[in-house]
Amino acid sequence: MHAEITHLDGAVESSVQLGVADLIADVVSTGTTLRNAGLRTFGEPILHSEAILIRSPHISQDDKQLVIFKRRLEGVLTARRYVMMDYDVPMSKVGAAVALTPGLESPTISPLHDQQWCAVRAMVEREKVNQTMDKLYDVGARAIIVTALQASRI
């Protein structure tokens, strides 16, 4: 087989639709963007990789800038695992709702103008968000809103 390699940067999935390429090799995490472009994977991955943090032996693990950098990285990773969920629930159902969304330390519960209801805010694991929303709705929660996180400090 004769193949010509063309290096592309960014949005390589569009190169097939534009006729620039018949096949692409791309760095992907989930493959969602490829599927959304009407493409499908074939064969095994070319390679698996991971990112690691390496420090110079001349820099202390307690170095203030290193500690801040690590905390920021951890915040981004946490933000990828969690979403913020807000919902309203009758006061009589708070216990059942909070059992479903305990948050990391504890959810935030705020009174509403209608004293029979309160607002709850808690971090929820992203992979469990739809099941949690369904269970909350069954408990009586309404106005359930999910917001993506950009970063966090846990």
C-alpha positions in Angstrom: 0.0 0.0 0.0 1.3 3.5 -0.9 0.6 6.1 1.8 1.5 9.7 2.1 1.6 11.3 5.5 0.3 14.8 6.0 0.9 16.5 9.4 -2.2 18.5 10.5 -2.8 20.5 13.7 -6.2 20.7 15.3 -9.6 19.5 14.1 -8.0 16.7 12.1 -11.4 14.9 11.9 -12.6 17.5 9.4 -9.7 16.5 7.0 -11.6 13.4 5.9 -14.8 15.4 5.1 -12.7 18.0 3.3 -11.0 15.3 1.2 -7.5 16.0 2.6 -7.2 12.5 4.0 -8.8 9.1 3.7 -7.6 8.0 7.2 -6.4 9.9 10.2 -4.4 9.1 13.4 -5.5 11.3 16.2 -4.8 11.8 19.9 -8.2 11.2 21.6 -9.5 10.6 25.0 -13.0 9.4 24.3 -13.5 9.5 20.5 -16.7 11.5 20.9 -15.5 14.2 18.5 -14.6 11.6 15.9 -18.0 9.9 16.2 -19.7 13.3 15.9 -17.9 13.9 12.6 -19.3 10.6 11.3 -16.0 8.7 11.7 -15.4 5.4 13.4 -12.3 3.8 14.8 -10.8 0.5 13.5 -8.1 -1.7 14.8 -6.3 -1.3 18.1 -5.0 2.0 19.4 -1.5 2.8 18.1 -0.4 3.6 21.7 -1.7 4.4 25.1 -0.2 7.3 27.0 -0.4 9.1 30.3 0.8 12.5 31.5 3.1 12.6 34.5 4.6 15.4 36.5 8.4 15.5 36.8 10.3 17.9 39.0 14.0 18.6 39.1 15.8 17.1 42.1 16.9 20.7 42.9 13.4 21.7 43.6 11.9 20.8 46.9 8.5 19.0 47.0 7.5 21.8 49.4 8.4 24.5 46.9 5.5 27.0 46.9 5.2 27.3 43.1 5.3 23.5 42.7 2.6 23.1 45.4 0.4 25.6 43.7 1.0 24.0 40.2 0.1 20.6 41.6 -3.0 21.9 43.3 -4.1 23.6 40.0 -3.6 20.3 38.1 -5.5 18.4 40.7 -8.3 21.0 40.5 -8.7 20.5 36.7 -8.7 16.7 37.1 -11.4 16.9 39.8 -13.4 19.3 37.6 -13.4 16.6 34.9 -14.8 14.0 37.4 -17.5 16.1 39.0 -20.3 18.5 38.0 -22.2 21.0 40.2 -25.9 20.0 40.7 -28.5 22.5 41.8 -32.1 21.7 42.5 -35.1 22.7 44.5 -36.8 20.2 46.9 -39.7 20.4 49.4 -38.4 20.7 52.9 -40.1 17.4 53.8 -37.9 15.6 51.2 -34.5 17.2 52.0 -33.2 14.1 53.9 -34.0 11.8 51.0 -32.5 14.2 48.4 -29.3 14.9 50.4 -28.8 11.1 50.7 -28.6 11.1 46.9 -26.3 14.1 46.7 -24.1 14.3 49.8 -21.5 16.4 48.1 -17.9 16.2 49.2 -18.2 17.5 52.7 -21.9 18.4 52.8 -24.3 20.0 50.3 -25.3 23.7 50.5 -28.9 24.1 51.5 -30.5 27.5 51.1 -34.0 28.6 52.0 -36.4 29.7 49.2 -39.0 32.4 49.3 -41.6 29.7 49.6 -40.7 28.3 53.0 -41.9 24.9 52.1 -39.0 24.5 49.6 -35.2 24.9 49.7 -32.4 24.9 47.2 -29.7 22.4 47.3 -26.2 22.6 45.7 -23.8 19.7 45.6 -20.9 18.3 43.6 -21.9 15.0 41.9 -19.8 12.5 40.0 -20.2 13.2 36.3 -20.7 9.6 35.4 -23.6 9.3 37.7 -25.4 12.6 36.9 -28.3 11.2 34.8 -29.2 8.5 37.3 -28.9 11.0 40.2 -31.2 13.4 38.4 -33.8 10.6 37.8 -33.7 9.6 41.5 -34.0 13.2 42.6 -37.0 13.8 40.4 -38.6 10.7 41.9 -38.0 12.1 45.4 -39.7 15.3 44.5 -36.8 17.6 43.4 -37.5 20.1 40.6 -35.6 22.7 38.7 -32.6 20.3 38.6 -29.7 22.0 36.9 -26.2 20.6 36.1 -23.3 22.9 35.5 -19.8 21.8 34.3 -16.8 22.7 36.4 -13.7 24.4 35.0 -11.5 24.0 38.0 -11.7 23.3 41.7 -9.7 23.3 44.9 -10.7 20.2 47.0 
